[in-house]
């Protein structure tokens, strides 16, 4: 390739009086072409992937604030919901046919974004109520409003198929506009992203 120069490491070692049993060659790309190539790669990767693992209220708020901020900055954003994070996407009053174990899982997990609690200082739900009260007084969007904003702005929601199977969550229980996919789908999205977060 143009603007590339090859250097034999063994020759450098001989000049330094060192011996090497390895045969190595380095390709050094130099000049403006290399800098331009690196710049183009950085500019072409304007995407953000976020794995949403937790159903804690504060962590869910952080995930959606980051997602909406990244989208507003012109990034393509994908949220991949897995395990407990799936509860953020659940509808509140949906009845579907399930096995006994699946029903037990559903009973023990929060139904919908409105039912989430804080990861710290929850105090039996009092802490979550205080957090929501403070947010309202300071005109901060609720989690549901952030979710609606993200969907309206084109943020992609993907629910992990394996986690849904394990936790007994059916597609009918999830809010509209959610794609169902597995690890391969997440890898495909994250491979085109210049930033991946785990929340």
WOHU-V6673 format. One record per pair of residues at least 12 apart in sequence whose C-alpha atoms are under 10 Angstrom apart, sorted by the first residue. I is the first residue (numbers start at 1). J is the second residue. D is the distance in Angstrom with one decimal. If there is no record, write none. Layout:
i=I j=J d=D
i=I j=J d=D
This chain:
i=1 j=27 d=9.8
i=1 j=29 d=8.7
i=2 j=29 d=8.2
i=2 j=30 d=9.1
i=2 j=31 d=10.0
i=2 j=33 d=9.0
i=3 j=27 d=9.9
i=3 j=28 d=8.2
i=3 j=29 d=5.6
i=3 j=30 d=5.5
i=3 j=31 d=6.6
i=3 j=32 d=8.9
i=3 j=33 d=7.4
i=3 j=34 d=8.0
i=4 j=26 d=9.8
i=4 j=27 d=6.3
i=4 j=28 d=5.4
i=4 j=29 d=4.3
i=4 j=30 d=6.3
i=4 j=31 d=9.0
i=4 j=34 d=9.3
i=5 j=26 d=8.1
i=5 j=27 d=5.8
i=5 j=28 d=5.3
i=5 j=29 d=6.6
i=5 j=30 d=7.9
i=6 j=25 d=6.5
i=6 j=26 d=5.6
i=6 j=27 d=4.8
i=6 j=28 d=6.4
i=6 j=29 d=9.0
i=7 j=24 d=8.6
i=7 j=25 d=5.7
i=7 j=26 d=5.4
i=7 j=27 d=6.8
i=7 j=28 d=7.9
i=8 j=23 d=8.0
i=8 j=24 d=6.4
i=8 j=25 d=5.0
i=8 j=26 d=6.9
i=8 j=27 d=9.4
i=9 j=22 d=8.9
i=9 j=23 d=7.4
i=9 j=24 d=5.7
i=9 j=25 d=6.1
i=9 j=26 d=7.5
i=10 j=22 d=7.7
i=10 j=23 d=6.7
i=10 j=24 d=7.0
i=10 j=25 d=8.5
i=11 j=24 d=10.0
i=41 j=194 d=9.7
i=42 j=194 d=8.0
i=43 j=194 d=9.8
i=44 j=192 d=9.4
i=44 j=193 d=9.6
i=44 j=194 d=9.2
i=45 j=75 d=8.5
i=45 j=76 d=9.2
i=45 j=191 d=9.9
i=45 j=192 d=6.8
i=45 j=193 d=6.1
i=45 j=194 d=5.5
i=45 j=195 d=8.9
i=46 j=70 d=9.1
i=46 j=71 d=9.7
i=46 j=73 d=9.1
i=46 j=74 d=7.2
i=46 j=75 d=4.9
i=46 j=76 d=6.5
i=46 j=77 d=8.9
i=46 j=192 d=8.7
i=46 j=193 d=6.8
i=46 j=194 d=6.6
i=46 j=195 d=8.7
i=47 j=70 d=8.2
i=47 j=71 d=8.7
i=47 j=74 d=8.4
i=47 j=75 d=4.8
i=47 j=76 d=4.5
i=47 j=77 d=5.8
i=47 j=78 d=8.1
i=47 j=189 d=8.9
i=47 j=190 d=8.5
i=47 j=191 d=9.7
i=47 j=192 d=6.9
i=47 j=193 d=4.5
i=47 j=194 d=5.9
i=47 j=195 d=6.9
i=47 j=196 d=9.0
i=48 j=66 d=9.4
i=48 j=67 d=7.7
i=48 j=70 d=7.1
i=48 j=71 d=8.5
i=48 j=75 d=6.5
i=48 j=76 d=6.1
i=48 j=77 d=4.8
i=48 j=78 d=6.4
i=48 j=79 d=8.6
i=48 j=155 d=9.9
i=48 j=189 d=8.9
i=48 j=190 d=7.8
i=48 j=192 d=8.7
i=48 j=193 d=5.4
i=48 j=194 d=6.5
i=48 j=195 d=5.2
i=48 j=196 d=6.2
i=48 j=197 d=8.1
i=49 j=67 d=8.6
i=49 j=70 d=9.9
i=49 j=75 d=9.9
i=49 j=76 d=8.4
i=49 j=77 d=5.8
i=49 j=78 d=4.9
i=49 j=79 d=6.0
i=49 j=80 d=7.5
i=49 j=156 d=9.5
i=49 j=186 d=8.5
i=49 j=187 d=9.8
i=49 j=189 d=7.1
i=49 j=190 d=5.8
i=49 j=191 d=9.3
i=49 j=192 d=9.0
i=49 j=193 d=6.3
i=49 j=194 d=8.3
i=49 j=195 d=6.3
i=49 j=196 d=4.8
i=49 j=197 d=6.4
i=49 j=198 d=8.8
i=50 j=63 d=7.3
i=50 j=64 d=9.4
i=50 j=66 d=9.0
i=50 j=67 d=7.8
i=50 j=77 d=7.8
i=50 j=78 d=6.3
i=50 j=79 d=4.9
i=50 j=80 d=6.1
i=50 j=81 d=8.5
i=50 j=157 d=9.9
i=50 j=186 d=9.6
i=50 j=190 d=8.7
i=50 j=193 d=9.9
i=50 j=195 d=8.4
i=50 j=196 d=5.6
i=50 j=197 d=4.6
i=50 j=198 d=5.9
i=50 j=199 d=7.2
i=51 j=63 d=8.7
i=51 j=78 d=8.5
i=51 j=79 d=5.9
i=51 j=80 d=4.7
i=51 j=81 d=6.1
i=51 j=82 d=7.3
i=51 j=85 d=8.6
i=51 j=158 d=9.6
i=51 j=186 d=8.7
i=51 j=190 d=9.8
i=51 j=196 d=7.6
i=51 j=197 d=6.1
i=51 j=198 d=4.7
i=51 j=199 d=6.1
i=52 j=64 d=9.5
i=52 j=79 d=6.7
i=52 j=80 d=5.9
i=52 j=81 d=4.8
i=52 j=82 d=6.3
i=52 j=83 d=8.6
i=52 j=84 d=8.3
i=52 j=85 d=5.3
i=52 j=86 d=8.1
i=52 j=88 d=9.2
i=52 j=158 d=9.9
i=52 j=159 d=9.6
i=52 j=197 d=8.5
i=52 j=198 d=6.3
i=52 j=199 d=5.1
i=53 j=80 d=8.3
i=53 j=81 d=6.2
i=53 j=82 d=5.2
i=53 j=83 d=6.0
i=53 j=84 d=5.7
i=53 j=85 d=4.5
i=53 j=86 d=7.8
i=53 j=87 d=9.8
i=53 j=88 d=10.0
i=53 j=198 d=7.2
i=53 j=199 d=5.8
i=54 j=81 d=8.7
i=54 j=82 d=8.2
i=54 j=83 d=7.6
i=54 j=84 d=5.2
i=54 j=85 d=4.6
i=54 j=86 d=8.3
i=54 j=87 d=8.7
i=54 j=88 d=8.8
i=54 j=119 d=9.3
i=54 j=198 d=9.3
i=54 j=199 d=6.4
i=55 j=81 d=9.7
i=55 j=82 d=9.8
i=55 j=83 d=8.8
i=55 j=84 d=5.3
i=55 j=85 d=4.7
i=55 j=86 d=7.5
i=55 j=87 d=6.2
i=55 j=88 d=6.2
i=55 j=89 d=9.7
i=55 j=109 d=9.3
i=55 j=110 d=8.3
i=55 j=112 d=9.8
i=55 j=113 d=8.5
i=55 j=115 d=9.6
i=55 j=116 d=6.5
i=55 j=117 d=7.9
i=55 j=118 d=8.9
i=55 j=119 d=8.8
i=55 j=199 d=9.5
i=56 j=84 d=8.7
i=56 j=85 d=8.3
i=56 j=87 d=9.6
i=56 j=88 d=9.0
i=56 j=110 d=9.9
i=56 j=113 d=9.6
i=56 j=115 d=9.7
i=56 j=116 d=5.9
i=56 j=117 d=5.5
i=56 j=118 d=5.3
i=56 j=119 d=5.4
i=56 j=120 d=9.0
i=56 j=122 d=10.0
i=56 j=128 d=10.0
i=56 j=199 d=9.8
i=57 j=88 d=8.9
i=57 j=113 d=7.9
i=57 j=114 d=8.8
i=57 j=115 d=8.6
i=57 j=116 d=5.1
i=57 j=117 d=5.1
i=57 j=118 d=5.0
i=57 j=119 d=7.1
i=57 j=120 d=9.8
i=57 j=122 d=9.9
i=57 j=128 d=7.8
i=57 j=131 d=9.4
i=57 j=132 d=9.8
i=57 j=143 d=8.0
i=58 j=116 d=8.9
i=58 j=117 d=7.9
i=58 j=118 d=5.7
i=58 j=119 d=6.8
i=58 j=120 d=8.7
i=58 j=128 d=9.0
i=58 j=131 d=9.0
i=58 j=143 d=9.3
i=59 j=85 d=9.7
i=59 j=117 d=9.9
i=59 j=118 d=8.2
i=59 j=119 d=7.8
i=59 j=199 d=6.5
i=60 j=85 d=8.0
i=60 j=88 d=7.6
i=60 j=113 d=8.7
i=60 j=116 d=8.8
i=60 j=117 d=10.0
i=60 j=118 d=9.6
i=60 j=143 d=7.5
i=60 j=146 d=9.8
i=60 j=147 d=9.7
i=60 j=199 d=7.8
i=61 j=113 d=9.9
i=61 j=141 d=9.4
i=61 j=142 d=8.2
i=61 j=143 d=5.9
i=61 j=144 d=9.4
i=61 j=146 d=7.9
i=61 j=147 d=9.2
i=62 j=143 d=9.5
i=62 j=199 d=8.1
i=63 j=79 d=8.4
i=63 j=143 d=10.0
i=63 j=146 d=9.7
i=63 j=147 d=10.0
i=63 j=197 d=8.8
i=63 j=198 d=8.9
i=63 j=199 d=6.6
i=64 j=79 d=8.8
i=64 j=143 d=7.7
i=64 j=144 d=9.8
i=64 j=145 d=9.8
i=64 j=146 d=6.1
i=64 j=147 d=6.8
i=64 j=149 d=9.1
i=64 j=150 d=7.3
i=64 j=155 d=9.7
i=65 j=141 d=9.5
i=65 j=143 d=9.1
i=65 j=146 d=7.1
i=65 j=147 d=9.3
i=65 j=149 d=10.0
i=65 j=150 d=9.0
i=66 j=197 d=9.8
i=67 j=79 d=7.8
i=67 j=146 d=9.2
i=67 j=147 d=9.6
i=67 j=149 d=9.9
i=67 j=150 d=7.2
i=67 j=155 d=7.4
i=67 j=156 d=9.8
i=68 j=146 d=7.6
i=68 j=147 d=8.9
i=68 j=149 d=7.4
i=68 j=150 d=5.7
i=68 j=151 d=9.4
i=68 j=153 d=7.9
i=68 j=154 d=9.6
i=68 j=155 d=7.8
i=69 j=150 d=9.5
i=70 j=155 d=9.6
i=71 j=150 d=8.1
i=71 j=153 d=7.3
i=71 j=154 d=8.1
i=71 j=155 d=7.1
i=72 j=150 d=9.8
i=72 j=153 d=8.3
i=75 j=155 d=9.4
i=75 j=193 d=9.3
i=75 j=194 d=9.9
i=76 j=154 d=8.3
i=76 j=155 d=7.1
i=76 j=156 d=8.3
i=76 j=189 d=9.9
i=76 j=192 d=9.7
i=76 j=193 d=8.3
i=77 j=150 d=9.2
i=77 j=153 d=9.8
i=77 j=154 d=8.0
i=77 j=155 d=5.2
i=77 j=156 d=6.3
i=77 j=157 d=8.9
i=77 j=189 d=9.2
i=77 j=190 d=9.9
i=77 j=193 d=8.6
i=77 j=195 d=9.9
i=78 j=154 d=9.3
i=78 j=155 d=5.9
i=78 j=156 d=4.6
i=78 j=157 d=6.1
i=78 j=158 d=7.4
i=78 j=186 d=8.7
i=78 j=189 d=7.2
i=78 j=190 d=8.4
i=78 j=193 d=9.2
i=78 j=196 d=9.6
i=79 j=150 d=9.9
i=79 j=155 d=7.4
i=79 j=156 d=6.1
i=79 j=157 d=5.0
i=79 j=158 d=6.1
i=79 j=159 d=8.4
i=79 j=178 d=9.9
i=79 j=186 d=9.1
i=79 j=189 d=9.6
i=79 j=196 d=10.0
i=79 j=197 d=9.5
i=79 j=198 d=10.0
i=80 j=156 d=8.4
i=80 j=157 d=6.2
i=80 j=158 d=4.8
i=80 j=159 d=6.0
i=80 j=160 d=7.0
i=80 j=178 d=10.0
i=80 j=179 d=9.5
i=80 j=180 d=9.6
i=80 j=181 d=8.8
i=80 j=182 d=9.4
i=80 j=183 d=9.5
i=80 j=185 d=9.2
i=80 j=186 d=6.8
i=80 j=189 d=9.4
i=80 j=190 d=9.8
i=80 j=198 d=9.5
i=81 j=157 d=7.5
i=81 j=158 d=6.1
i=81 j=159 d=4.9
i=81 j=160 d=6.0
i=81 j=161 d=9.6
i=81 j=163 d=8.8
i=81 j=164 d=9.7
i=81 j=178 d=9.8
i=81 j=180 d=9.7
i=81 j=181 d=9.8
i=81 j=186 d=9.9
i=81 j=199 d=9.8
i=82 j=158 d=8.8
i=82 j=159 d=6.3
i=82 j=160 d=5.1
i=82 j=161 d=8.3
i=82 j=162 d=8.4
i=82 j=163 d=5.8
i=82 j=164 d=7.9
i=82 j=182 d=9.5
i=82 j=183 d=10.0
i=83 j=159 d=9.1
i=83 j=160 d=7.7
i=83 j=161 d=9.7
i=83 j=162 d=8.7
i=83 j=163 d=5.1
i=83 j=164 d=7.3
i=83 j=165 d=9.8
i=83 j=166 d=8.3
i=83 j=167 d=7.4
i=83 j=169 d=9.9
i=84 j=109 d=8.2
i=84 j=110 d=9.3
i=84 j=163 d=8.6
i=84 j=164 d=9.7
i=84 j=167 d=8.8
i=85 j=159 d=8.9
i=85 j=160 d=9.6
i=85 j=163 d=9.6
i=85 j=199 d=9.0
i=86 j=109 d=9.9
i=86 j=110 d=9.8
i=86 j=111 d=9.8
i=86 j=112 d=9.3
i=86 j=113 d=9.9
i=86 j=158 d=9.6
i=86 j=159 d=6.7
i=86 j=160 d=8.0
i=86 j=163 d=8.1
i=86 j=164 d=7.7
i=86 j=167 d=9.2
i=86 j=169 d=8.3
i=86 j=174 d=8.3
i=87 j=106 d=9.3
i=87 j=109 d=7.1
i=87 j=110 d=6.2
i=87 j=111 d=6.3
i=87 j=112 d=6.1
i=87 j=113 d=7.2
i=87 j=115 d=9.1
i=87 j=116 d=8.4
i=87 j=169 d=8.9
i=87 j=173 d=9.6
i=87 j=174 d=8.6
i=88 j=110 d=8.2
i=88 j=111 d=7.7
i=88 j=112 d=5.5
i=88 j=113 d=4.8
i=88 j=114 d=8.5
i=88 j=115 d=8.8
i=88 j=116 d=7.7
i=88 j=143 d=9.2
i=88 j=144 d=9.2
i=88 j=147 d=9.2
i=88 j=174 d=8.8
i=88 j=175 d=9.3
i=89 j=111 d=8.5
i=89 j=112 d=6.2
i=89 j=113 d=6.8
i=89 j=144 d=9.8
i=89 j=147 d=9.0
i=89 j=157 d=9.2
i=89 j=159 d=8.6
i=89 j=173 d=8.1
i=89 j=174 d=5.3
i=89 j=175 d=5.7
i=89 j=176 d=8.9
i=89 j=178 d=8.3
i=90 j=109 d=9.9
i=90 j=110 d=8.3
i=90 j=111 d=5.7
i=90 j=112 d=4.6
i=90 j=113 d=7.3
i=90 j=114 d=9.9
i=90 j=169 d=8.5
i=90 j=170 d=9.4
i=90 j=171 d=9.2
i=90 j=172 d=9.0
i=90 j=173 d=5.5
i=90 j=174 d=4.5
i=90 j=175 d=6.1
i=90 j=176 d=9.8
i=91 j=110 d=10.0
i=91 j=111 d=6.4
i=91 j=112 d=5.2
i=91 j=113 d=8.3
i=91 j=114 d=9.8
i=91 j=172 d=8.6
i=91 j=173 d=5.5
i=91 j=174 d=5.6
i=91 j=175 d=5.8
i=91 j=176 d=9.2
i=92 j=110 d=8.8
i=92 j=111 d=5.1
i=92 j=112 d=5.2
i=92 j=113 d=8.5
i=92 j=114 d=8.5
i=92 j=115 d=8.8
i=92 j=173 d=8.2
i=92 j=174 d=9.2
i=92 j=175 d=9.5
i=93 j=111 d=8.0
i=93 j=112 d=8.9
i=93 j=173 d=8.5
i=94 j=111 d=9.4
i=94 j=172 d=7.7
i=94 j=173 d=6.0
i=94 j=174 d=9.1
i=95 j=172 d=8.8
i=95 j=173 d=7.9
i=96 j=169 d=9.4
i=96 j=170 d=7.7
i=96 j=171 d=9.8
i=96 j=172 d=7.5
i=96 j=173 d=7.7
i=97 j=170 d=9.1
i=98 j=168 d=7.5
i=98 j=169 d=8.9
i=98 j=170 d=8.8
i=99 j=168 d=8.2
i=100 j=168 d=9.8
i=101 j=167 d=8.9
i=101 j=168 d=7.9
i=102 j=165 d=9.1
i=102 j=166 d=8.5
i=102 j=167 d=6.5
i=102 j=168 d=4.5
i=102 j=169 d=7.5
i=102 j=170 d=9.7
i=103 j=167 d=9.4
i=103 j=168 d=7.5
i=103 j=169 d=9.2
i=104 j=167 d=9.5
i=104 j=168 d=9.1
i=105 j=166 d=9.5
i=105 j=167 d=6.3
i=105 j=168 d=6.9
i=105 j=169 d=8.6
i=106 j=167 d=7.7
i=106 j=168 d=7.2
i=106 j=169 d=7.4
i=109 j=167 d=9.5
i=111 j=173 d=9.2
i=111 j=174 d=9.9
i=112 j=144 d=9.0
i=112 j=173 d=9.5
i=112 j=174 d=8.8
i=112 j=175 d=9.0
i=113 j=142 d=9.4
i=113 j=143 d=6.6
i=113 j=144 d=6.3
i=113 j=147 d=8.9
i=114 j=132 d=10.0
i=114 j=142 d=8.9
i=114 j=143 d=7.6
i=114 j=144 d=7.3
i=115 j=128 d=9.4
i=116 j=128 d=8.0
i=116 j=143 d=9.5
i=117 j=129 d=8.7
i=117 j=131 d=9.7
i=118 j=131 d=8.5
i=151 j=176 d=9.6
i=151 j=177 d=7.7
i=151 j=178 d=9.3
i=156 j=177 d=8.4
i=156 j=178 d=7.6
i=156 j=179 d=7.9
i=157 j=176 d=9.9
i=157 j=177 d=7.3
i=157 j=178 d=5.1
i=157 j=179 d=6.1
i=157 j=180 d=8.6
i=157 j=181 d=9.9
i=158 j=177 d=9.1
i=158 j=178 d=5.7
i=158 j=179 d=4.7
i=158 j=180 d=5.6
i=158 j=181 d=6.2
i=158 j=182 d=8.6
i=158 j=185 d=8.5
i=158 j=186 d=8.1
i=159 j=171 d=9.0
i=159 j=174 d=8.9
i=159 j=178 d=6.7
i=159 j=179 d=6.1
i=159 j=180 d=4.9
i=159 j=181 d=6.1
i=159 j=182 d=7.9
i=159 j=186 d=9.7
i=160 j=179 d=8.8
i=160 j=180 d=6.2
i=160 j=181 d=5.4
i=160 j=182 d=5.3
i=160 j=183 d=7.4
i=160 j=185 d=9.0
i=160 j=186 d=8.7
i=161 j=179 d=9.5
i=161 j=180 d=5.9
i=161 j=181 d=5.4
i=161 j=182 d=5.4
i=161 j=183 d=8.6
i=162 j=180 d=9.7
i=162 j=181 d=8.4
i=162 j=182 d=6.6
i=162 j=183 d=8.6
i=163 j=182 d=8.9
i=164 j=180 d=9.2
